[in-house]
Amino acid sequence: MASKQYKNVYLNDYFTLVGPLEKMSHLKKYNLAMDDYYYKEKTFEQAEVKMQNVVVDNIMSRNCLNNSDINLLIGGDLTNQIAVSNYNAKKYNIPFIGLYSACATFTEELIIASNFVDCSGYKKILTVVSSHNLTAEKQFRYPVEYGAPRPHTSTFTTTGAIATLIGKKEGNIKIESSTIGRVIDMDVSDANNMGAVMAPAAASTLVEHLNDLKRDVSYYDLILTGDLGCVGGKIFQEFLEKNHNIFLKKYMDAGCELFLDSQETYAGGSGPACLPLVLFNKILTTKKYKKILIIGTGALHSTTFVNQKKSIPAIAHAVSLEVC
């Protein structure tokens, strides 16, 4: 069974940093914002390392934690060899696990942290995830300066960094259960249509989550995917209706909920930072939702394989949150 329920695992704190475009978006609040993409560094990659440093430092300082108080640091990003997370981790001398599930990295981090807290003596685990529009665009598509045209199906990589503190201490956000996704490949090779790539994986994970835990979609006040975008979100719903007879009435996609229409981000936001930014800085600010299922969706995109005309596999991981 790919799903697991937890007894006493809580998301005790979180800290968010948003980019220059994100601070003018639909987000209701955030902890810090960048004035520009360089963040007073020489390169965009160095700026992203600093972004991770800042959110981790703030979590530790406001919880009065030293490096020795943290049992494990889990980090991930979009750069080759998750270089940003590695450079961030070297600062802290904390046992480190680096992850890559593309835009599903945040939920993967929560799953691994929750399992360590639930099944071992680990009491405090830090997770950190980030994405930077200009590091990702340069790596996966074209540098922005190239001026390449893009279709309406493409998404816009979110700039932001998020750190969370996971532990056994009772808090307002309980991590209730999770479902580990399977790699799904529907033979889509269009690197500018990641929503179509990821939608079947999101559907697969949702169906498995509901079946494993014997639940109906009505159990949740909100199902939040991230980040299929506006195109992929519609495909996701249609896929569930036609193949599983599941109709979503309380559903949002983080990619569609982040940017304003006037910001011209094509099919919406994407990147590992997209889902947690919308979750923490928009959804949870309403205090409207008590049971939330977040499904992080990741296109396991390799430029090497895409250039060899291969299809793009995808994965989705789900985490059930209960807001007290």
C-alpha positions in Angstrom: 0.0 0.0 0.0 1.4 3.4 -1.0 -0.5 5.3 1.7 0.3 5.7 5.4 -1.5 7.4 8.3 0.5 9.2 11.1 -0.3 9.4 14.8 1.4 12.5 16.1 3.2 14.4 13.3 2.8 18.2 13.1 3.9 21.0 10.8 5.1 23.3 13.6 6.3 26.3 11.6 6.9 27.6 8.1 8.7 30.6 6.6 8.2 31.9 3.1 10.2 34.1 0.8 8.7 35.3 -2.5 10.1 36.7 -5.7 9.6 40.1 -7.2 6.6 39.0 -9.4 5.1 36.8 -6.6 4.9 39.6 -4.1 2.4 41.4 -6.5 0.3 38.2 -7.1 -2.8 36.7 -5.4 -0.9 35.8 -2.3 -2.4 37.3 0.8 0.7 37.5 2.9 4.3 36.3 3.1 7.3 36.6 5.4 9.9 38.2 3.1 10.1 39.4 -0.5 12.9 39.9 -3.0 13.2 43.2 -4.8 14.9 41.6 -7.8 16.1 38.3 -9.1 19.7 38.7 -8.1 18.9 39.2 -4.4 22.2 41.1 -4.1 24.3 38.2 -5.4 26.4 37.9 -8.6 24.4 35.1 -10.3 20.8 33.8 -10.2 22.1 30.4 -8.9 23.9 32.1 -6.0 20.7 34.1 -5.3 18.7 30.9 -5.0 21.2 29.5 -2.5 20.8 32.7 -0.5 17.0 32.3 -0.7 17.3 28.8 1.0 19.7 30.2 3.6 17.3 33.0 4.5 14.3 30.8 5.1 16.2 28.2 7.0 17.9 30.8 9.2 14.6 32.4 10.0 12.9 29.2 11.0 15.8 28.3 13.3 16.1 31.8 14.9 12.4 32.3 15.7 12.2 28.8 17.2 15.4 29.3 19.1 17.1 26.3 17.5 20.7 25.5 17.1 22.1 23.2 14.4 22.4 20.4 17.0 18.7 20.7 17.8 17.8 19.5 14.3 17.8 15.8 13.6 17.6 16.1 9.8 17.6 18.6 7.0 15.7 17.7 3.8 16.1 19.9 0.7 15.3 20.1 -3.0 15.3 22.4 -6.0 15.3 22.3 -9.8 19.0 22.9 -10.6 21.2 20.2 -12.0 22.4 17.8 -9.2 20.1 19.8 -6.8 23.2 22.1 -6.5 21.3 24.9 -4.7 20.2 22.6 -1.9 23.7 21.1 -1.6 25.3 24.5 -1.2 22.6 25.5 1.3 23.1 22.4 3.4 26.9 22.8 3.7 26.3 25.8 5.9 24.6 23.9 8.7 26.5 20.7 9.4 23.1 18.9 9.9 22.5 15.3 8.5 21.1 16.0 5.0 18.9 14.3 2.5 18.6 15.9 -1.0 15.6 15.2 -3.1 14.4 15.7 -6.6 10.8 15.2 -7.8 10.6 18.4 -9.8 7.5 20.3 -8.7 6.5 17.5 -6.4 9.5 17.9 -4.3 7.7 19.8 -1.5 5.2 17.0 -0.8 8.0 14.4 -1.1 9.9 16.2 1.6 6.8 16.3 3.9 6.3 12.5 3.4 9.9 11.6 4.2 10.0 14.0 7.2 6.7 12.6 8.5 7.9 9.0 8.3 11.1 9.8 10.2 9.2 11.6 12.9 6.5 8.9 13.1 8.7 5.9 13.0 12.0 6.9 14.7 13.3 9.1 17.5 13.6 12.1 15.3 11.8 15.1 17.0 12.7 18.0 14.8 13.2 18.0 11.0 13.7 21.0 8.7 12.6 20.9 5.1 13.5 23.5 2.5 12.5 23.9 -1.1 13.0 26.6 -3.7 12.7 27.5 -7.3 14.0 30.6 -9.3 12.4 31.6 -12.6 15.7 32.5 -14.3 17.7 29.5 -13.1 15.0 27.1 -14.2 14.2 28.8 -17.6 17.9 28.8 -18.5 18.2 25.1 -17.6 15.0 23.6 -19.0 14.0 25.9 -21.8 15.9 29.1 -23.0 17.5 32.0 -21.2 14.9 34.8 -21.0 17.2 37.1 -22.9 16.9 34.7 -25.9 13.3 36.0 -26.4 11.9 32.6 -27.5 8.1 32.6 -28.0 6.0 30.3 -25.8 2.6 28.6 -26.3 -0.4 29.2 -24.0 0.1 25.7 -22.5 3.4 26.6 -20.9 3.7 27.7 -17.3 5.9 30.3 -15.5 8.4 29.0 -13.0 7.7 30.5 -9.5 10.5 32.3 -7.6 10.4 31.6 -3.9 11.8 29.5 -1.0 10.0 27.8 1.8 11.3 26.2 5.0 9.1 24.1 7.3 9.7 22.6 10.8 8.2 19.1 11.2 8.0 17.4 14.6 6.0 15.7 17.3 5.1 18.9 19.2 1.3 19.4 18.9 0.5 22.3 16.7 -2.2 23.8 14.5 -1.4 21.8 11.4 -1.4 18.0 11.6 0.1 15.9 8.9 -2.5 13.1 8.9 -1.5 10.8 6.1 0.3 10.6 2.8 0.4 8.7 -0.5 3.6 8.0 -2.4 3.0 8.4 -6.2 4.1 6.1 -9.1 5.9 7.3 -12.2 3.4 7.7 -15.0 4.2 8.2 -18.6 1.4 8.9 -21.1 3.8 9.4 -24.0 3.6 13.2 -24.0 6.9 14.8 -25.2 5.9 18.5 -25.3 8.2 20.3 -22.8 5.9 23.3 -23.1 2.8 21.4 -21.9 3.8 20.1 -18.5 0.1 20.1 -17.3 -0.7 17.4 -19.8 2.4 15.5 -18.7 1.5 15.6 -15.0 -2.3 15.4 -14.9 -2.5 11.5 -15.2 0.0 11.1 -12.4 -2.0 13.4 -10.2 -5.2 11.4 -11.0 -3.4 8.1 -10.3 -2.2 9.3 -6.8 -5.6 10.7 -5.9 -7.4 7.5 -6.8 -4.8 5.4 -4.9 -5.1 7.7 -1.8 -8.9 7.4 -1.7 -8.8 3.7 -2.2 -6.1 3.0 0.3 -7.8 5.1 3.0 -11.3 4.1 2.0 -12.4 7.8 1.5 -14.5 9.8 -0.9 -13.4 13.1 -2.3 -16.1 14.7 -0.1 -13.9 13.9 2.9 -11.8 16.9 2.1 -12.7 20.6 2.3 -10.2 21.2 -0.5 -8.0 19.2 -2.9 -5.1 21.4 -4.0 -2.8 20.3 -6.8 0.4 22.0 -7.6 1.2 22.7 -10.2 -0.8 21.5 -13.2 -1.6 25.0 -14.3 -4.8 26.1 -15.8 -4.5 23.7 -18.8 -3.4 20.7 -16.8 -6.0 21.3 -14.1 -8.8 20.9 -16.6 -7.2 17.7 -18.0 -6.9 16.3 -14.5 -10.6 16.9 -13.8 -11.6 15.4 -17.1 -9.4 12.4 -16.7 -10.9 11.7 -13.3 -14.5 12.0 -14.6 -14.0 9.8 -17.7 -11.8 7.1 -16.2 -12.8 7.0 -12.5 -16.2 8.6 -12.3 -14.8 11.1 -9.8 -16.2 14.6 -9.9 -14.2 17.3 -8.0 -16.3 20.1 -6.5 -13.8 21.5 -4.0 -10.7 21.7 -6.1 -8.0 24.3 -6.9 -4.6 24.2 -8.6 -1.8 26.3 -7.1 -0.5 27.3 -10.5 -3.9 28.9 -11.4 -4.2 30.5 -7.9 -0.9 32.3 -7.8 -0.5 34.9 -10.5 -2.8 37.7 -11.7 -4.1 37.5 -15.3 -2.4 40.8 -15.9 1.0 39.2 -15.1 0.8 37.2 -18.3 2.2 33.9 -17.0 0.7 31.8 -19.7 -1.0 28.7 -18.1 -0.1 29.8 -14.6 2.7 29.2 -12.1 4.9 26.2 -11.7 8.1 25.2 -9.8 8.6 23.5 -6.4 7.9 26.7 -4.6 4.5 27.2 -6.2 2.4 24.8 -4.2 3.7 25.7 -0.7 3.6 29.4 -1.5 -0.1 29.2 -2.4 -0.8 26.8 0.5 0.8 28.9 3.2 0.2 32.4 1.9 -3.3 32.1 0.5 -5.2 28.9 1.4 -4.4 28.8 5.1 -4.9 32.5 5.5 -8.6 32.1 4.9 -9.0 29.7 7.9 -11.8 28.2 5.8 -10.4 24.7 5.1 -9.9 22.1 7.9 -9.1 19.0 5.8 -6.8 19.7 2.9 -5.3 17.2 0.5 -2.2 18.6 -1.3 -1.0 16.8 -4.4 2.4 17.9 -5.6 2.9 17.1 -9.3 6.3 16.8 -11.0 7.3 16.5 -14.6 10.5 14.4 -14.5 11.9 16.4 -17.4 15.4 15.8 -18.7 16.5 18.1 -21.5 18.8 15.3 -22.7 15.9 12.8 -23.2 13.6 15.5 -24.6 16.2 16.3 -27.2 16.3 12.6 -28.1 12.5 12.8 -28.8 11.6 10.8 -25.7 8.4 11.3 -23.7 8.4 12.9 -20.3 7.5 10.8 -17.2 5.7 12.4 -14.3 5.0 11.7 -10.6 2.6 13.0 -7.9 2.8 12.7 -4.1 -0.1 13.5 -1.8 -0.2 14.7 1.8 -3.3 15.1 3.9 -3.3 18.1 6.3 -5.7 18.7 9.2 -5.9 22.3 10.4 -6.9 22.6 14.0 
